[in-house]
């Protein structure tokens, strides 16, 4: 089996969930005797070269600014130029594109040469902003700041472009049945659900604390992530419950804004700021993970941070958005609350922090669900099975 993995939006330090997962998928398949190659924009950073040791990788363009608004277009155009010089005699059996959102399908169809012979598979990492969420979000935030790019690049407004772009691919992979439902305009036989998977850190969770519990937030700080809702919720319970909140954010470009929000909520003495962290280590040393998302878009469906919490056995309080409601079993592996509901979020956090026995039971359930459904081994084997099926069903495609 010969598989080439390519991606237009790649974080070279591998801190982004998608970038990290793509490298792990290629490496684990290679360990299964598959012939795998990574085609990426720029090499991994020196500190992460050990992640690709033994892997074949090719850079189709110089590393571009991951945070540039036009990076995806520039990288796809560069990928197209690269493919035009790639000899057909070296064509892989399967070309697996990993896409941040569905609009990239349209761009790839415009710029990638149509002469490629290999089976073209695409994984779409993010759902798009649906009609209902498009109407609710401006009211929740009171403004469009921080949301406009979702409407511009990743919303239901682009359905015709999604359909046109999807014709370029022989098969699509999504992480959840919610995402598959979003692609109902396609033949369902062309869409496979493969849930994300993460490595197993082992059951090393420390005992839960009743005196000074520790709350963890891992992720970015864009408005759609709901940090403002979290701060208001914690402000409401700070006089009733002791706690510390760790904000671990890989990109600190908006740290000043976040610090101002923390101060306004009266939480300065309760908040610890961290940059790049070992997520498993942080989870082992905390009592509760909070994911106050305002919508499913803006994060990979079945975000890795939630899967890592399951693997670690770290209970979660999360918004009842489609991407998380399919992953978290309410009351068993986490608590789901309505998005943007400060009171419900505060009540859920307070109830769990006051119930270390409940946290322990929830943690044990999380570990069993993880081992059953969301391991890295299952993630890799499901891809290998899909590739074998597609190759067995296919005839040479031009």
Rosetta blueprint (number, residue, H / E / L):
1 X L
2 X E
3 X E
4 X E
5 X E
6 X E
7 X E
8 X L
9 X L
10 X L
11 X L
12 X L
13 X L
14 X L
15 X L
16 X L
17 X H
18 X H
19 X H
20 X H
21 X H
22 X H
23 X H
24 X H
25 X H
26 X H
27 X H
28 X H
29 X H
30 X H
31 X H
32 X L
33 X L
34 X L
35 X E
36 X E
37 X E
38 X E
39 X E
40 X E
41 X E
42 X L
43 X L
44 X L
45 X L
46 X H
47 X H
48 X H
49 X H
50 X H
51 X H
52 X H
53 X L
54 X L
55 X L
56 X E
57 X E
58 X E
59 X E
60 X E
61 X E
62 X L
63 X L
64 X L
65 X L
66 X L
67 X L
68 X L
69 X L
70 X L
71 X H
72 X H
73 X H
74 X H
75 X H
76 X H
77 X H
78 X H
79 X H
80 X H
81 X H
82 X H
83 X H
84 X H
85 X L
86 X L
87 X L
88 X H
89 X H
90 X H
91 X L
92 X L
93 X L
94 X E
95 X E
96 X E
97 X E
98 X E
99 X E
100 X L
101 X L
102 X L
103 X H
104 X H
105 X H
106 X H
107 X H
108 X H
109 X H
110 X H
111 X H
112 X L
113 X L
114 X L
115 X L
116 X L
117 X L
118 X L
119 X E
120 X E
121 X E
122 X E
123 X E
124 X E
125 X L
126 X L
127 X L
128 X L
129 X E
130 X L
131 X H
132 X H
133 X H
134 X H
135 X H
136 X H
137 X H
138 X H
139 X H
140 X H
141 X H
142 X L
143 X L
144 X L
145 X L
146 X L
147 X L
148 X H
149 X H
150 X H
151 X H
152 X H
153 X H
154 X L
155 X E
156 X H
157 X H
158 X H
159 X H
160 X H
161 X H
162 X H
163 X H
164 X H
165 X H
166 X H
167 X L
168 X L
169 X L
170 X L
171 X E
172 X E
173 X E
174 X E
175 X L
176 X L
177 X H
178 X H
179 X H
180 X H
181 X H
182 X H
183 X L
184 X L
185 X L
186 X L
187 X L
188 X H
189 X H
190 X H
191 X E
192 X E
193 X E
194 X L
195 X L
196 X L
197 X L
198 X E
199 X L
200 X L
201 X L
202 X L
203 X L
204 X L
205 X L
206 X L
207 X L
208 X L
209 X L
210 X L
211 X L
212 X L
213 X L
214 X E
215 X E
216 X E
217 X E
218 X E
219 X L
220 X L
221 X L
222 X L
223 X H
224 X H
225 X H
226 X L
227 X H
228 X H
229 X H
230 X H
231 X H
232 X H
233 X H
234 X H
235 X H
236 X H
237 X H
238 X L
239 X L
240 X L
241 X L
242 X L
243 X L
244 X E
245 X E
246 X E
247 X E
248 X E
249 X L
250 X L
251 X L
252 X L
253 X L
254 X L
255 X H
256 X H
257 X H
258 X H
259 X H
260 X H
261 X H
262 X H
263 X H
264 X H
265 X L
266 X L
267 X L
268 X H
269 X H
270 X H
271 X E
272 X E
273 X E
274 X E
275 X L
276 X L
277 X L
278 X L
279 X H
280 X H
281 X H
282 X H
283 X H
284 X H
285 X L
286 X L
287 X L
288 X E
289 X E
290 X E
291 X E
292 X L
293 X L
294 X L
295 X L
296 X L
297 X L
298 X L
299 X L
300 X L
301 X L
302 X L
303 X L
304 X H
305 X H
306 X H
307 X H
308 X H
309 X H
310 X H
311 X H
312 X H
313 X L
314 X L
315 X L
316 X E
317 X E
318 X E
319 X E
320 X L
321 X L
322 X H
323 X H
324 X H
325 X H
326 X L
327 X L
328 X L
329 X L
330 X E
331 X L
332 X L
333 X L
334 X E
335 X E
336 X E
337 X E
338 X L
339 X L
340 X L
341 X L
342 X H
343 X H
344 X H
345 X H
346 X H
347 X H
348 X H
349 X H
350 X H
351 X H
352 X H
353 X H
354 X L
355 X L
356 X H
357 X H
358 X H
359 X H
360 X H
361 X H
362 X H
363 X H
364 X H
365 X H
366 X H
367 X H
368 X H
369 X H
370 X H
371 X H
372 X H
373 X H
374 X L
375 X E
376 X H
377 X H
378 X H
379 X H
380 X H
381 X H
382 X H
383 X H
384 X H
385 X H
386 X H
387 X H
388 X H
389 X H
390 X H
391 X H
392 X H
393 X H
394 X L
395 X L
396 X L
397 X L
398 X L
